[in-house]
Amino acid sequence: MAFTPFHDEGESLSVGGLTLENGNTRIALYGQLDIRPDQESLKNLLVLKEQIDVIIANLEAQKSLPAQASSGEVTHEMKNPF
């Protein structure tokens, strides 16, 4: 069920209402995950923990990580239209 972090630009994993979206330069987490004292919440948390552990292991295995990576977004200044 886990994906290879930073490997495929189109993969995503849904856990309850939370989505983990894989990309080559980032992994996005968005949505909402309600945690209640029940079996479904426990299952969701274990899936989420498994994936977070895979992401952590992937990052720890990299020899040299920058202090902070670029967001990858290309922006440029725009003239004020008013």
Backbone as numpy.savetxt, mean C-alpha at the origin, in Angstrom:
# Nx Ny Nz CAx CAy CAz Cx Cy Cz
-2.48 -15.09 -1.57 -3.30 -13.90 -1.57 -2.43 -12.63 -1.57
-1.21 -12.73 -1.12 -0.32 -11.56 -1.08 0.20 -11.26 -2.47
0.50 -10.00 -2.72 1.13 -9.65 -3.99 2.59 -9.31 -3.74
3.37 -9.26 -4.81 4.78 -8.90 -4.68 4.89 -7.39 -4.65
5.33 -6.82 -3.52 5.37 -5.36 -3.39 6.22 -4.69 -4.47
5.73 -3.58 -4.98 6.44 -2.73 -5.95 6.74 -3.48 -7.24
5.89 -4.46 -7.60 6.18 -5.29 -8.76 5.19 -5.08 -9.91
3.91 -5.07 -9.63 2.91 -5.04 -10.70 2.07 -3.78 -10.59
1.98 -3.03 -11.64 1.27 -1.74 -11.64 -0.24 -1.87 -11.52
-0.81 -3.06 -11.65 -2.26 -3.17 -11.65 -2.86 -3.97 -10.51
-2.04 -4.57 -9.68 -2.57 -5.43 -8.63 -3.18 -4.63 -7.48
-4.25 -5.18 -6.92 -4.79 -4.61 -5.69 -5.37 -5.75 -4.86
-5.51 -5.49 -3.58 -6.03 -6.47 -2.64 -7.03 -5.75 -1.76
-8.22 -6.30 -1.63 -9.24 -5.71 -0.77 -9.35 -6.52 0.51
-9.36 -5.81 1.62 -9.54 -6.41 2.94 -10.69 -5.65 3.59
-11.86 -6.27 3.66 -13.03 -5.51 4.12 -13.23 -4.34 3.18
-13.29 -3.14 3.72 -13.44 -1.94 2.91 -12.12 -1.24 2.63
-11.01 -1.87 2.98 -9.68 -1.28 2.79 -9.06 -1.89 1.53
-8.42 -1.05 0.72 -7.77 -1.52 -0.49 -6.28 -1.23 -0.42
-5.47 -2.21 -0.76 -4.04 -2.04 -0.93 -3.79 -2.11 -2.42
-3.25 -1.05 -2.99 -3.02 -0.99 -4.43 -1.53 -0.99 -4.71
-1.07 -1.99 -5.44 0.34 -2.17 -5.72 0.76 -1.33 -6.91
1.97 -0.82 -6.86 2.53 -0.08 -7.97 4.03 -0.29 -8.02
4.66 0.18 -9.08 6.11 0.01 -9.20 6.88 0.89 -8.22
6.35 2.05 -7.87 7.08 2.97 -7.01 6.40 3.25 -5.68
5.17 2.73 -5.50 4.46 2.98 -4.24 3.37 1.94 -4.05
2.94 1.82 -2.81 1.77 1.00 -2.48 0.80 1.93 -1.78
-0.41 2.04 -2.28 -1.41 2.93 -1.69 -2.39 2.11 -0.86
-2.72 2.63 0.31 -3.76 2.05 1.16 -4.87 3.08 1.26
-6.09 2.67 0.97 -7.20 3.60 1.10 -8.48 2.85 1.41
-9.44 3.57 1.93 -10.71 2.98 2.30 -10.88 2.98 3.80
-11.71 2.09 4.28 -12.00 2.01 5.71 -12.17 0.55 6.09
-11.60 0.20 7.23 -11.74 -1.16 7.74 -12.26 -1.05 9.17
-13.49 -1.48 9.37 -14.06 -1.48 10.71 -13.61 -2.75 11.43
-13.13 -2.59 12.65 -12.66 -3.71 13.45 -13.60 -3.90 14.62
-14.18 -5.08 14.67 -15.13 -5.42 15.73 -14.64 -6.69 16.41
-15.15 -7.02 17.57 -14.74 -8.26 18.23 -15.48 -9.46 17.64
-15.11 -9.81 16.38 -15.76 -10.96 15.73 -14.77 -11.68 14.83
-15.19 -12.84 14.32 -14.33 -13.67 13.47 -13.95 -13.00 12.16
-14.90 -12.28 11.56 -14.61 -11.60 10.29 -13.52 -10.56 10.46
-13.59 -9.78 11.54 -12.56 -8.76 11.79 -11.20 -9.41 12.01
-11.17 -10.50 12.76 -9.92 -11.21 13.00 -9.33 -11.70 11.68
-10.16 -12.28 10.83 -9.70 -12.76 9.52 -9.13 -11.60 8.70
-9.85 -10.48 8.65 -9.39 -9.31 7.90 -8.06 -8.80 8.43
-7.92 -8.73 9.74 -6.68 -8.24 10.35 -5.51 -9.17 10.05
-5.74 -10.47 10.07 -4.66 -11.41 9.76 -4.21 -11.30 8.31
-5.16 -11.09 7.39 -4.81 -10.88 5.98 -4.01 -9.59 5.83
-4.46 -8.52 6.47 -3.76 -7.24 6.41 -2.36 -7.36 7.00
-2.24 -8.02 8.15 -0.95 -8.20 8.80 0.00 -8.98 7.90
-0.51 -10.04 7.27 0.32 -10.83 6.37 0.89 -9.97 5.25
0.04 -9.13 4.67 0.50 -8.30 3.55 1.47 -7.23 4.04
1.21 -6.62 5.18 2.12 -5.61 5.73 3.48 -6.26 6.02
3.48 -7.47 6.56 4.73 -8.18 6.83 5.52 -8.43 5.54
4.82 -8.77 4.45 5.47 -8.98 3.15 6.10 -7.67 2.66
5.38 -6.57 2.80 5.90 -5.27 2.37 7.13 -4.89 3.20
7.06 -5.09 4.51 8.19 -4.77 5.40 9.40 -5.61 5.02
9.20 -6.91 4.81 10.32 -7.79 4.44 10.94 -7.35 3.12
10.12 -6.94 2.17 10.62 -6.47 0.89 11.49 -5.23 1.07
11.03 -4.28 1.88 11.80 -3.06 2.10 13.09 -3.34 2.88
13.01 -4.21 3.87 14.20 -4.55 4.66 15.25 -5.27 3.82
14.83 -5.99 2.80 15.76 -6.73 1.95 16.51 -5.82 0.97
16.02 -4.62 0.79 16.70 -3.68 -0.11 17.93 -3.14 0.59
19.04 -3.13 -0.13 20.32 -2.75 0.48 20.38 -1.27 0.86
19.85 -0.43 0.04 19.99 1.01 0.28 18.66 1.71 0.01
18.02 2.13 1.08 16.77 2.89 0.93 17.05 4.37 1.17
16.47 5.23 0.35 16.63 6.66 0.61 15.87 7.05 1.88
16.24 8.19 2.46 15.53 8.69 3.64 14.06 8.92 3.31
13.81 9.43 2.11 12.43 9.64 1.65 12.41 9.58 0.13
11.55 8.73 -0.40 11.44 8.59 -1.85 10.55 9.68 -2.43
10.79 9.99 -3.67 9.95 10.95 -4.39 8.56 10.37 -4.54
7.57 11.24 -4.57 6.19 10.78 -4.76 5.97 10.25 -6.16
6.86 10.60 -7.08 6.72 10.15 -8.45 5.80 11.03 -9.27
5.14 11.98 -8.62 4.25 12.88 -9.34 5.05 14.01 -9.96
4.74 14.31 -11.19 5.40 15.41 -11.88 4.46 16.60 -11.82
4.92 17.65 -11.21 4.09 18.86 -11.11 4.86 20.03 -11.70
4.13 21.03 -12.06 4.76 22.24 -12.54 3.91 23.43 -12.10
4.55 24.54 -11.97 3.86 25.74 -11.54 2.94 26.24 -12.65
1.76 26.70 -12.26 0.80 27.20 -13.25 0.53 28.67 -12.99
0.25 29.39 -14.05 -0.13 30.79 -13.93 -1.50 30.87 -13.28
-1.69 31.87 -12.46 -2.99 32.12 -11.85 -3.93 32.62 -12.94
-5.07 31.94 -13.19 -5.96 32.37 -14.28 -6.79 33.61 -13.94
-6.68 34.10 -12.74 -7.49 35.27 -12.35 -6.69 36.53 -12.32
